[in-house]
Structures are given as C-alpha cells and as structure tokens.
Amino acid sequence: MELEGRKPGAVVAVVTEPCFTQQYRVYLEKQQLLDRRHRVEKMPDGTVALPVLGKTLPDQHLKELRTRVAPGSTCMLTQLLHPVPSKAAQGCSPAQRLRLEVSRWVEGRGVTWSAELEADLPKSWKRHGNLLLLSEDCFQAKQWKSLEPELWETVAAALGVQRLARRGRVSPDGTRTPAVTLLLGDHGWVEHVDNGIRYKFDVTQCMFSFGNITEKLRVASLSCAGEVLVDLYAGIGYFTLPFLVHAGAAFVHACEWNPHAVVALRTNLEINGVADRCQIHFGDNRKLKLSNIADRVNLGLIPSSEEGWLVACQVLRQDAGGILHIHQNVESFPGKNIQPPGSSGMEEERWPYPQQIISKQGKNRTTRDSGGEMLAGAPKPEWKKWAESAETRIAALLEQVHGKPWKTQILHIQPVKSYAPHVDHIVLDLKCCPCPLVG
C-alpha cells in the first residue's frame, strides 16, 4: 500500500491501538521492518505509530497484522512529519548507524553479512543538504549489485538524506568533469553556503573543493574597490563570487569552458545579486579577446595555471599594471628540481598543515585553519624557489607582450592545502608594473 504525497524527510509508520503495540512490534522486528532509528509515537487520537523501514509497508504485511497478528486491530499507514530519533540512534555515530541498518536490511534479504561487506561500507562522505556524496571506494563487492536499487534507499534513510551519489575519478578532459554517479534521486543539483555566498551546482557535472576555503576567505578579505578583475578559470564562481560579494571588485570578466560550470556560474551570479557586475566569457581563455583592462588576474587552476600566463600578461593594464594571483602545485622533495606535478586522480580534500604567509616584509605570520588548531613552521624553500622562477618567467612574458620591460615583485605566497603526499597547493601574489620611461 503506497502512501500518496509523501513529504520530504517524513517517516512511514503503521498505526494501531495501544493494546496491540507489542504484537505489532514483535512482528515488525521479526520481519526486519521496524525502524529502530525513530521512536514509537503516541498520536493525538490515542493510537500508536510504529516507524517502519522503506517508503511503505507491503500489503501482505498489513494483511498479516490485521488478520493473524492482532485480529480486529486498526491497521493503517501514516507519515511522521517530525520523527523523533530513538535513544539508540542518538547514541550511535553515523558510521555505526549505517553499519547497523545496512547489515540488518541485508540479512533480511537472505544475504549473509560478512567482514568483506562491512569493510566495503563508506568510511567518509560529503553532505550537500539532502544529498550525500559517497567516496569512490565503497560498495564495490559483487553482492551489492543484487540488492540495488533498494540498497540505496536503506543507506539514505540510515544517514538521514533523500539523495545519494558516488564519486569516481576526475575525468582528464580539460574541464575536470567529476565522474559522479547518481544512485538515488532525480537530479544532482545542490546548494552550498560558504562565507555567506550561495553556490548552486550539479555534483554530477561540477566539482566543489572544500579544501580551497582558506584561499576563498583570503580573497574575500582583499580590498578590490574600483578594480576590474579577470578570472581565467572561473568554474562555478569559486573565486569570482568572493571578489564580487566581499572584496568589492567593480567588475569581473569570468572565463570558463565547461558548459555545465557556466550554467551554475550564471545561476550563482544571479542568486548572489552580482550578475550586473560580471561578464562570462565561454570558451578557451587562450583565445580571449580582451587586453589592457585588468587590475587583477586570478589564475585558479591546478596542478598548474601556466597555460594562462601569457593571457594574464595580455589583459593587465598597460599604464599601471596589476596583481596576478597564480595557483600552482609544488613538489616538496629536498634535492629535486621543482617541476609542476601532473594531474592524477581525484583531488585530495586535506587541510593545509603549515599556514604561514610569506609577506613582502619577510615576516612570517600564522593563521588559524577551520580545524581550530594554530599551525606554524618555517616556509618551505621549494615554494620560494618556484615563486622566484615564476617571477622571472612572467617578467619575460610581460616584456614580450608589451614590448618594454616591466618590474615584478613577489608580494605574498599563500599555502592553500596539501594536494597529495609531498605536493602543496600554493598561491603566488605577483605585482607587475611597467618600468617608467627613461629620459
């Protein structure tokens, strides 16, 4: 018997009189149908509602309850719009609750629970509202296939969401399209709020890196009033939006060639009320028809934004120059020549360990990451070496583009996060100014 108009987040329950509650409970437990995550509730009319697993209770069980388990009982289905967690559920971690619910459900389907299945449960996930994004290394055993798609309903219910997706490795297609499979639900659109900025995107088509929060906060703290910015790798607006919403940039030219990211970017500009201060340039930024316009250029691409350096030099204002924010992955192997690492696999979501800032005054200061721990340590020499090398190359490109010498100055090196073992994601702030004419 299917309930009509089921509300999101509601729990299905079977209702009967108080005197029949124990018989119902015993039967539902034996059939592996009782939802132990939520309390049995007394209804306003005096009846009792017992939460059950799944979207409904099959007709054969309703018939069994009415005719054999408790003859003469009122037996009907309802929805608990505000279900109360049981004491057992309140004491369980999400991972424990997932193991408990999935193992019970699997055994109720005649499949033997094993150490292999338990080891194959997800160890981590990311929550986007009512959608949970599972890691790629879970539910790989062959036994799971025979339990789909109901398996995903059980997993979602155990973790308190309505939609499920599982990520794979980032496609090496230039647009960093995530290989994400939607397991439960009819769409992958989610909303994430970061530092007061709303980001909407489709998790099956676009990436969202939580590890970049330190850099987004730093960008938001910059004073860009009256400035024109070119964001060469805008994505869904990771940095375009902080520059507009918090840093006060007068106008941003946002470049992006992933059509799915452009759809999300356009939406995010609208919902954050800054669409009138941004122009989207769809396509390959190496063919960008802009020049002599930017006070700042953001090059937020890893493992390297090197392919955008020439364009960045081209769009800087010829009279006053500006600042480049250059993202790069830098290897930290002592004794090795510094080469930008190649892209391999899914970006690791790790928090940075040393959060030093190397300033133009040469002093180190520490910042506090979102984990709450104060992190310190000496700046890595590999970061400085790469920054000096980038500075030299940018100076040569500026002279090539503009036909006259330019001065460059390292203002700032910001560690963002650890990308992989011995590989650090950093940002170089490089000031670029044309040399004054002599004579």
N, C-alpha and C positions, 0 to 999 in steps of 0.2 A: 504494500500500500504506500504510494508516493505522496508526500506532503506537498501541497501546492504553495507557491510563493514563499519558498524558504528564504529567510533573511540571512545576510552575511554574518558569520560569527555565531549564529544560533546553533543550539544542540538539540537533536531529536530525542524525545523521551516518550516512554509508554506510560499511560496514566491509568491508575486503578484506585480502589478504595483502600484505606489504611490496613484493614484486616487481611488483605491479600498481598500486602507488600513483601512479606518474607517469602511466600511461594514464588512470586514473580522474580525476586532477587536470586533465589536458588536456581531457578530455570535459566535465567539470563546468564548467570555466571557459568553454568554447565555448558551452555551453548556458545560461550566466549563472545557474548553480545553486550554485556554490561560495561558501560563506560565508567571506569574507575577514576577517571581524571576529574569528574564533577560530582557534586553532592546530589543525593536524592533530595527532592524538594517538596514541601507541602504547598499545594495550590490554594488559591483564595477560597475555593468552594469546598475545601476539606479533603479532596483527593490527593494522591501522592504521585509524583512524576519521577520515574527511574530513567536516567540518561542511558542511551544505547549508542553503540558504535555505528558509524556509517551514516548515510543520508536518509535511511528509512529502516523499517523493520519488515522483513518479508512476510507476505500474507500467511504462509504456513505456520510461522511462529505466533502470529496473532491468533490464529485459529486454535493452536495448541494451548495457548494461555487461557482462552475463553472456555474451551470445552473439556480439557483434561487437567490442566494445572490448577485452575481456580474456577470451576463451573459457576456461572452466574455473576462473574465479576464484570465490572465496567472495564473495557479494554479498548483504549483509543490512543492515537498518536497526537503529540503536540510539539511545539517548539519552545525551548527555554531561551528567551532572547538575551538574558543576562545570567548565564550559568555560573555557579559558584564552584571554584576549584575545591576538590576534596582535600582532606588533611594529608593524605598520602602524596597527592600530586604537588602540594605546596612544599613538601619536604624533599622532592626529587629535583635533581638538576635536569635541564632539558635533555642532555645525552642519556641520563638514566631513564627518564620518562620515555624517550624514543625506543630504547632497548626493550623496556618492559612492554610497551604497547605493540611494537612490531613482532616481538617473539611470541606473545600471546596470540596475536592475529594469525601469524604464520602457522603455528601449531594447530590452530582451529581450522586451518585449511588442509590438514593432513600432512604437512611438511615438517620433517624433523628439524628442530632448531639445533644448530651446530656452532662450533667455535669459528668455522670459516665464515658463516653468515654474520656472526656477531662482529668479527674483525672487519667485515665489509660494510658496516654501518658508517655513516659520515662522522668524522671527528670534528669538523668545523663547517660553518656555513655563514652566509651573509643575509641579513634580513632587510628587505626593502618593503616596508609597510606590510601588506598581507601576502607578499611573495617572498619565498625563501630560495636563495641560490645556493645549491649544494656544490661541494667540490667535485672534481672530475674523478677522483679515485675511490668513489663509493658505489655500492650496488652493481658491482661488476660480475659477481658469481652467476652462473647459468640458471640457478634455481629461481632467481628473482623474475626472470622473463615470464614464467608460467603464472606469476602472481599479479602481473600488470593487467589492467590499469588500477585495480582496486588497491594495490600496494601503495600507490602514491596518495590516495585519499587517507589511508591509515597514517602515513608519515606526516602529512599535512595536519591532520587532526591532533596528532601527538605533539606537534611543535606549535600549534595554535595559529596556523595560516590557512589561506584558501587556495594559494597557488604555489607550484613548485617548478623549479628549473634546475638543470645541472650544467655546469660549465665544462668546456673542454679547453684545448689549447688555442691561443690566439692564432688566427689564420695569417700566414705570411703573405698577405695580399696587398700590402702597402697601406691599407685602410685600417689595419689592426681590428678586423671584424672578429668578435668573440664567437667561438664555436659553442653556443649555448643551446641546449635542447629544452623546450617547454614540456614538462612532464604532466602538469595538472593546471588547468585554467585555459581561457580562450585568448589571452594576449599577454605580452611580456612588458607592457608599459608600467613604469613605477615612478615614484617621486621621492627624491631625497633632498632634505634641507640641510645646508652646510653654511654656517656662519650667517644665517638669515637669508640665504639665497636659495631659491627653489630650482631644482634640476629635475626635469622630466625626461625620461629616455626609455627605450625598449632594450631590456637586458639581453635579448637575443640578437640584437643588431649593434649595440654600442657598449663600450667599456666605461666603467666608473672606477677610478683608482682612489680608494680611501687613503692610501699612503701618501698622497700629494697634499694633504691638508695643511702641513706646515708651510708649504710654499704658497698655497691659496690664501692663508692668513697673512703671510708676509706681503703678498701683492696687495691685499685689501688695505694694509696699513700704509702703503705708499701715498705720497701726495702728488697726484697727477692732474690737478685742476687746470683746465685750459689746454691740456695736451691732446694731441692726436696719436693714437696707437695703432700699430699693425700687428695683429696676432696671426702668425703664419700657419699655426696648427691649432685651430680653434676647437675642434671636436664639438662637443655639446655645449661648450661655453665654460669649461673648467676655469680658465683664467680671464677670458673675455668678460664674464659677468662680474668677478671681483673688481676688475679695473673700472668697470662702469658703475656698479652699485655702490662700492665703498671707497675706491681710490679717487673717484670723481673725474675720470677721463672725459674730455669733451666729446670725443668721437673715437670709435674703434672700427677699423677695417678688419673683418674676421674672415680668414681664408680656410676652406675645408673642402676636401674632395670626396668624402664618404657621404653619399646621398642620405643615408639613414641618420647620420650625425647632423646633417644640415637641417633635416626636418625637426629634430629635437632642439637644435640651436635656435631656430626660428621661434619655436614654442616657448623656449626658456627666456628669450629676449622679451616676448610679449608678456608672459606671466610675471616677470620682474619689473615691468614698466620702463624698459630702456630700449625698446625696439627703434625709437626715433633717433637714437644716437649710435646706431651701428649699421654698417652695410656688409652683407655677406657676399663674399667672392667665391663662388662654387667652381671647383676645378683645381688643376695643378698650380700651386703657387709659384712655381718656376716660370710660369707664363703670365704672371701678374702684370697688369698694365698700369701700375702706379709707380711714381718716383717723386723724390723731393717733397715728401709730405709728412713724415713721421717724426715725432719727438721721442718715441719709444718703439721698440720692436720686441715682441715676445716670441721666442723660438722654443716652444714647449714640446719637443719631440725627443724621445729616447728610443734606442740607445744613443743616437746622435742626430743633431739638427744641422749637420754640416752642409747638406744639400740646399739649405735655405740661407746660408751665409751671404751669398752673392746678392740675392734678392733683398736681404736685410740691409745691406750696404746701399743698394739702389734706392730704397724708399726713405732713407734718412734725409732729413732736411739738409740741403747743401750749404745754407748760410750758417746754421747753428749746430748741426749735428744732433746727437741724442744718445740714448742709452739702449744697449742691447741686453736682453735677458736670455742667456744661452744655456739651454739644458744639455746635459751630457752624462753618460755613464762612464766612469773612470775606474780602471782596474787598480787595485792596490796591492800589487805583488812587489815587494822590495827587490831591486836589482833587475826588473824587467823594463823594457821600453814601453811607454804608455801608448796603447792602441785602443781605440774605441771598440768595445766588445760587440759582437754580432748579436742580433736578437734571437733568443732561443726560448720558446715556450711562453707560458703564462707569466705575467709579471707577478713577482712575489710581493705580498702585502705585508712588509715588515716595517716596523718603526725604526727611525734612524737611531744610531747609538750615540756618536758624539754630535751634539747640536751646537758646535762652535760657529761663530760668524767671524770671518776674516775681513776686517774693515780696512779702509784706506789709511787709517791711523795706525794700523799694525797691531791693534789690541784685540785680544780675544774676549768675547763675552758669551755666556751660556744662555740658552733659552730653555723653557720647560716644555716638553712634549706632552701630548694629550694623555699619556700614561701617568703623568703626575710626578715623574722622577726627574731630578735635576741631573743633567748629563754634562760631562766635561771631558777635557782631554786636549792634547796638542793637535793642531791641524795636520792633516796628512800631507807629506811632501809631494805625493802624486797629484793631489788637487792643484797645488801651486804650479807644478811643472806643466800640467795640462793647460792651466789658465794662461800661463806665460806664452806657451806655444800658440794657443788660440788667439791671444792678443796680437802676436806677430803676424799671423796669417790674415786676421781681419784688417790690420793696418795696410797690408799689401793689397787686399781686395778693394779697400776704400780708395786707394790711390789709382788702382786700375779703373774703377767705375767713374770716379770724378775727375781724373786727370791731374790731380795735385795731391801733395802729401797731407795726411791727417794725423792728428795726435790721438793716441788711445791710452786709456788708464783703467786699471783693474780697481773697481770701487768696492767689490764685495764678492765673496764666494759663500754660497749657502748650501750646506748638505741637506738633502731632502729625505732620503731613506736609503737603506741597504737594498739593492735590487736583487742581488744574488751573492753567494759567498765571494768575498774579496772584490765586489763590484759595487761602487757607490754612485747613486744618482745625485748630482750636484747642479747648481745653477751659478753661472758667472754673470755678474753685472758689469758690463764694459762700457765706459764712457768714450764716445767718439766725437771729435771736433776737428773741423778743417783748420789747418795751420794758417795763421794770418799772413797776408801778402807782404813781402819784403819790398821796401823801397819806394 
